[in-house]
Amino acid sequence: MSNSNPPDDPGARPSRLTLSRFRDQGTEDTDPARRISLPARRTRPPLRQVGRRLLLALGVLVATTLIVYLDRDGYNDNANGSVSFLDSAYYATVTLSTTGYGDITPVSDSARLVNIFVITPLRVVFLIILVGTTLEVLTERTRLQWRIERWRHVVRDHTVVIGYGTKGRSAVDTLLGQGVPKDSIVVVDPQPRAIDQATHDGLVGVLGDATRTATLMRAELPRAAQVVVAPERDDTAALITLTARQLNRGATVVAAVREDENAPLLRQSGADVVVTSSSSAGRLLGMSMLSPNAGAVMEDLLTYGNGLDVTERPVTKSEAGQSPRELPDLVVAVVRGRRVLNYTEPEAAVLQLTDRLIVIKPGTPVVPQ
């Protein structure tokens, strides 16, 4: 299998490489940085949250100071008998922090009533603001762990997208355009920046090397229904496909490779469908050179939600027994069992209820979730 990187000798022809990067699939990944990242929730930045709470605490302190100062005649200072604005601020500070030295005390009935119905509630609010910030920091990790465990228990028949580069993101966009919910897509990538982008996009992300069993287990790949393999290198794609097929025999595995000569190896590794990105792009370029309009139509068909879309759907009861030419949709192929029949083939002349159709129909604009 050819390496996507150039050989050391510029004159040497790339040769088919063995799977030299194959790792022990039973080795556990113990790096704590390789973790599951759930979709990000819309929250304020941490510094902004802390600053906001400090401002609230300062506001409570200022309000308490003003309340005491306005009723200063009802307080007694053991030092000199009078209460100044500084004394009021001092009393508010030691009272709200529950220190309470007792050197300044309310002696009048009005001051004591204010302490009961105003100062004490303010003390509680002050403590909630400060202690709440600490508790939130301490419990954030516990809440995240709870969310991850809950996600693990509910995720079933999901789609695992391995590689969140250009190919992976385009695959996710197409899945979302066809109605696949975000919570049923899991992205696996070794780059933290890619996982951050995936969680920002509302997807579950798993940071780690997808050639390792432990990483794919964190993505719950054994319970997945589809797997998209779209890494940067062809040899990596083969290793990932081998590992994914070992963990899940029933999932549909679609893999992308750069070079045509590597496609058979991906199929032998267990991929159901192999897409060659370089040759596909080259064919589209050649078509566009000969007929720019034909190239534009093909590009439109490959872009979901714009103009025309290529989709697969089942045959309805009313359509069974009819010819593909009689249907309102433009039928280009009939899927019968494991065979794909061109609509012009004699076997596809009469549709069966168990058939599925590959049709071209007007695109449905993708609505952001």
C-alpha positions in Angstrom: 0.0 0.0 0.0 1.5 3.3 -1.0 2.3 6.0 1.5 0.7 9.4 1.0 4.1 11.0 1.9 6.8 11.3 -0.8 9.6 8.7 -0.6 13.1 9.6 0.6 14.5 9.0 -2.9 12.9 11.4 -5.3 13.4 9.0 -8.2 12.0 6.0 -6.5 8.5 4.9 -7.4 6.2 4.6 -4.4 5.8 0.9 -3.6 3.0 -0.9 -1.7 3.8 -0.8 1.9 3.0 -3.3 4.6 1.1 -2.2 7.7 4.2 -1.2 9.6 2.3 1.2 11.8 0.0 -1.5 13.1 -0.3 -1.3 16.9 -1.3 -3.8 19.5 -5.1 -3.6 19.4 -5.4 -4.8 23.0 -3.2 -2.1 24.4 -5.2 0.3 26.6 -4.8 4.0 26.0 -4.2 5.4 29.5 -3.4 9.0 28.5 -5.9 11.1 30.5 -5.9 13.8 27.7 -7.5 11.3 25.4 -11.1 11.6 26.5 -14.7 11.9 25.4 -16.0 15.5 24.8 -19.7 16.1 24.8 -21.3 18.9 22.8 -20.4 22.3 24.3 -23.2 24.0 26.2 -23.7 27.8 25.8 -22.1 29.2 28.9 -20.3 32.3 29.7 -16.4 32.2 29.8 -15.1 31.1 33.2 -13.4 34.4 33.9 -16.5 36.3 33.0 -18.6 34.1 35.4 -16.2 34.7 38.3 -16.0 38.4 37.6 -19.8 38.6 37.5 -20.1 36.9 40.8 -17.4 39.1 42.4 -19.3 42.1 41.2 -22.5 40.8 42.8 -20.7 40.1 46.0 -19.3 43.6 46.0 -22.8 45.0 45.3 -24.1 43.1 48.3 -21.3 44.5 50.5 -21.9 48.1 49.3 -25.6 47.8 49.9 -25.1 46.4 53.4 -22.7 49.3 54.1 -25.2 51.9 53.0 -28.0 50.3 55.0 -25.9 50.3 58.2 -24.6 53.9 57.6 -28.1 55.3 57.1 -29.1 53.7 60.4 -25.8 54.5 62.2 -27.6 56.1 65.1 -29.0 52.7 66.0 -25.5 51.1 66.3 -22.9 51.4 69.0 -19.1 51.2 68.5 -17.3 50.0 71.7 -14.3 52.1 70.7 -15.8 55.6 70.5 -19.6 55.2 70.6 -20.1 56.6 67.1 -20.3 54.8 63.7 -18.7 56.4 60.6 -18.9 55.3 57.0 -15.7 53.3 57.5 -17.1 51.7 60.6 -20.2 50.8 58.5 -18.1 49.2 55.8 -16.1 47.3 58.5 -19.3 46.1 60.2 -20.7 45.0 56.8 -17.6 43.0 56.0 -17.3 41.1 59.2 -21.0 40.5 59.4 -21.4 39.1 55.8 -18.3 36.9 56.2 -19.9 35.6 59.5 -16.8 36.7 61.4 -18.7 39.0 63.8 -16.2 40.5 66.3 -19.0 42.2 68.3 -17.2 45.5 68.6 -19.9 47.2 66.6 -23.5 46.1 67.6 -27.0 47.1 66.8 -28.6 48.5 69.9 -31.8 50.2 68.8 -35.0 48.3 67.8 -34.9 49.6 64.2 -31.3 48.5 63.8 -32.0 45.0 65.1 -35.1 44.7 62.9 -33.0 45.7 59.9 -30.4 43.0 60.9 -33.1 40.4 61.1 -34.9 41.1 57.8 -32.2 42.7 55.7 -28.7 42.1 56.9 -29.2 38.4 57.5 -30.7 37.7 54.0 -27.8 39.7 52.5 -25.3 37.6 54.5 -26.9 34.4 53.0 -26.8 35.9 49.5 -23.2 36.9 50.0 -22.2 33.4 51.1 -24.1 31.7 48.2 -22.3 33.8 45.7 -18.8 33.0 47.0 -19.4 29.4 48.0 -21.4 28.7 44.9 -18.5 29.6 42.7 -16.2 27.1 44.5 -18.9 24.4 44.5 -19.5 24.9 40.7 -15.8 24.4 40.0 -15.6 21.3 42.2 -18.8 19.7 40.7 -18.1 20.5 37.1 -16.0 17.4 36.6 -18.6 15.2 38.4 -21.4 16.6 36.2 -19.3 16.0 33.0 -18.6 12.4 34.1 -22.3 11.9 34.7 -23.2 13.2 31.3 -20.6 10.9 29.7 -22.0 7.8 31.5 -25.5 8.7 30.6 -24.5 9.2 26.9 -22.8 5.8 26.9 -26.0 4.1 28.2 -28.3 5.7 25.6 -26.2 5.8 22.4 -27.2 3.1 19.9 -27.1 2.6 16.1 -25.1 5.9 15.7 -22.6 7.0 13.1 -18.9 7.2 14.0 -16.9 9.6 11.8 -13.2 9.0 12.1 -11.3 12.1 11.0 -12.8 15.6 11.1 -10.8 17.2 8.3 -12.4 18.4 5.0 -13.7 14.9 4.1 -15.0 14.2 7.6 -16.8 17.6 7.9 -18.3 17.2 4.5 -19.6 13.8 5.4 -21.2 15.1 8.6 -22.8 18.0 6.7 -24.4 15.5 4.3 -25.6 13.3 7.1 -27.2 16.3 8.9 -28.7 17.4 5.6 -30.4 14.0 5.3 -32.0 14.3 8.7 -29.5 12.4 10.9 -29.6 14.1 14.4 -26.4 15.5 15.8 -26.6 13.4 18.9 -26.3 10.2 16.8 -22.9 11.3 15.3 -19.6 10.7 17.1 -16.4 12.2 15.8 -13.0 10.6 16.5 -9.8 12.5 15.7 -6.3 12.7 17.2 -6.1 16.5 17.0 -7.6 18.4 20.0 -8.4 21.3 17.7 -10.6 19.1 15.5 -12.4 17.7 18.6 -13.0 21.2 19.9 -14.5 22.1 16.5 -16.7 19.0 16.6 -18.1 19.8 20.0 -18.6 23.4 19.0 -20.7 22.0 16.1 -22.9 20.1 18.6 -21.3 16.7 18.1 -19.8 14.2 20.5 -16.0 14.0 20.1 -13.5 11.4 21.1 -9.9 12.5 21.2 -7.4 9.7 20.4 -5.7 7.4 17.9 -8.5 5.6 16.0 -6.1 2.7 15.2 -6.3 1.7 18.8 -9.2 -0.4 20.1 -9.5 1.6 23.3 -10.2 4.8 21.4 -12.9 3.2 19.2 -14.5 1.6 22.3 -14.8 5.0 23.8 -16.8 6.0 20.7 -19.0 3.0 21.3 -18.2 1.7 17.8 -19.3 -1.9 18.6 -22.9 -0.5 18.8 -22.6 1.8 15.8 -24.6 1.3 12.6 -22.3 3.2 10.3 -18.6 4.1 10.3 -17.0 6.7 8.1 -13.2 6.4 7.8 -11.7 9.6 6.6 -8.1 10.1 8.0 -5.3 11.9 6.2 -3.3 8.8 5.2 -4.2 5.7 3.3 -2.2 3.4 5.6 -4.0 4.8 8.6 -7.4 4.3 6.8 -6.5 0.6 6.4 -5.6 0.1 10.0 -8.7 1.9 11.2 -10.9 -0.2 8.9 -9.3 -3.4 10.2 -9.9 -2.4 13.8 -13.4 -1.1 13.2 -14.4 -4.3 11.3 -13.0 -6.4 14.1 -15.1 -4.6 16.7 -18.3 -4.4 14.6 -19.1 -7.0 12.0 -22.5 -5.6 11.1 -21.8 -1.9 10.6 -21.6 -0.3 7.2 -18.1 0.9 6.8 -17.4 3.6 4.2 -13.7 4.6 3.7 -11.9 7.3 1.8 -8.4 6.8 0.2 -6.2 9.1 -1.9 -4.8 6.5 -4.3 -6.7 4.1 -6.5 -4.2 1.3 -5.9 -5.0 1.3 -2.2 -8.8 0.8 -2.7 -8.6 -3.0 -3.0 -6.7 -3.2 0.3 -9.4 -1.2 2.0 -12.0 -3.5 0.7 -10.0 -6.5 1.9 -9.8 -4.8 5.3 -13.5 -4.8 5.6 -14.8 -1.6 4.0 -18.2 -1.9 2.3 -17.6 1.2 0.1 -14.3 2.8 -0.8 -14.2 6.3 -2.3 -11.0 7.4 -4.0 -10.7 11.2 -3.5 -7.9 12.0 -5.9 -9.3 10.1 -8.9 -12.8 11.3 -8.2 -11.6 14.9 -8.2 -9.6 14.2 -11.4 -12.6 12.8 -13.2 -14.7 15.8 -12.2 -12.0 18.1 -13.4 -11.8 16.3 -16.8 -15.6 16.4 -17.2 -15.6 20.1 -16.3 -12.9 20.8 -19.0 -14.9 19.0 -21.7 -18.3 20.3 -20.5 -18.4 22.9 -17.8 -22.2 22.5 -17.5 -21.9 18.8 -17.0 -19.3 19.4 -14.3 -21.5 21.9 -12.6 -24.4 19.5 -12.6 -22.2 16.7 -11.0 -20.9 19.2 -8.4 -24.5 20.1 -7.7 -25.5 16.4 -7.2 -22.6 15.9 -4.8 -23.6 19.0 -2.7 -26.6 18.0 -0.6 -29.4 20.6 -0.1 -28.6 22.7 -3.3 -30.4 22.2 -6.6 -30.6 18.4 -7.1 -29.9 15.6 -4.7 -29.1 11.9 -5.1 -30.9 9.9 -2.5 -32.0 6.3 -1.8 -35.5 5.4 -0.7 -37.7 2.2 -0.6 -40.3 1.3 -3.1 -43.8 2.1 -1.9 -46.7 -0.3 -2.2 -48.3 1.8 -5.0 -45.0 1.8 -7.0 -44.5 -2.0 -6.8 -45.1 -3.6 -10.3 -44.5 -0.4 -12.1 -41.5 0.6 -14.3 -38.9 3.0 -13.0 -39.8 5.3 -15.9 -43.4 5.7 -14.7 -42.4 7.2 -11.3 -42.4 10.9 -10.6 -38.8 10.8 -9.3 -36.0 10.4 -11.7 -34.8 6.8 -11.0 -31.1 6.1 -12.0 -30.7 2.7 -10.3 -32.6 -0.1 -8.5 -31.1 -1.8 -5.5 -32.3 -5.4 -5.4 -30.7 -7.4 -2.6 -27.0 -6.9 -2.9 -27.1 -5.9 -6.5 -27.3 -2.4 -8.0 -29.2 -2.5 -11.3 -29.1 0.3 -13.9 -32.7 1.5 -14.6 -32.2 0.5 -18.3 -31.5 -3.2 -17.4 -34.3 -5.6 -18.2 -34.3 -7.0 -14.6 -35.2 -3.5 -13.3 -38.1 -3.0 -15.7 -40.6 -4.1 -13.0 -40.1 -2.9 -9.5 -40.5 -5.1 -6.5 -41.8 -4.1 -3.0 -38.4 -5.1 -1.5 -36.4 -3.0 -3.9 -34.8 0.3 -3.1 -34.4 3.2 -5.5 -31.6 5.6 -6.2 -33.3 8.7 -7.4 -32.5 12.3 -8.3 -34.9 14.8 -6.8 -35.0 18.6 -6.0 -32.7 19.4 -3.1 -34.1 20.3 0.3 -32.3 23.2 2.0 -30.5 22.2 5.1 -32.0 23.8 8.2 -29.3 24.4 10.9 -30.2 22.4 14.1 
